[in-house]
Amino acid sequence: MAHRNRVTPFGEIVADPARGTMLGNRGVIHDAEGRIRRPWSTTRWMCCRLAFKGWWRPVMQPNRWTHLFFLDEAVAIAAGHRPCAECRREAYNAWRAAWARAEGLAVPPLADAMDRVLHPARIDPATRRQRVVPHPAADLPHGAMVTLPDDPGGAWLVLGDGLRRWALSGYGEGRARPSGQVGLLTPLPSVAVLAAGYRPELHPSAA
């Protein structure tokens, strides 16, 4: 039986056999029996490689950070995560540089400064759920993720002038980019980073 540790673009944590291509964490969010008990325990939400230096440990190990899995980096970013500074150092530095360009900063920020901005942008404090922000579809960069008025339960990846529908196992149906507003899943600070040139690692099915 699959663990409940797969993350959707809506930030929800579900059980599914499709592991995906990226790993991440939000701290220790499971109990001693491996059951998810909270949506996060830290504001440092990271997106990591599946493998790094041969390190390995069992998932859902008591009192250790919870392994979370994403189809790809676009999903991780939509769910509120950013690149890990250790296992994805090159991506982390590219993210910092794009953040600095987006904000007009002379020096790229460090993790704590970015996380202080990201957390209130990704979570509505009243509901403790992911924010979905109305946004013009035409202005969104490559790699952002949205939900559509005629498909409120679906998540779509922005790719050039088109969209691709997300599923836990990969991207499927394609559509032209709509002209009106969509529900933006990717947090606004991360959208600015994408617009400033950061390119997320996408699942092969996005091609």
PyMOL commands that set and color helices and strands:
alter all, ss='L'
color gray80, all
select helices_A, chain A and resi 73-78+89-103+111-122+137-139+188-195+204-206
alter helices_A, ss='H'
color red, helices_A
select strands_A, chain A and resi 4-7+13-15+22-25+46-48+68-70+82-83+123-124+129-130+133-136+145-148+151-159+162-167+170-176+181-184
alter strands_A, ss='S'
color yellow, strands_A
deselect
rebuild
show_as cartoon
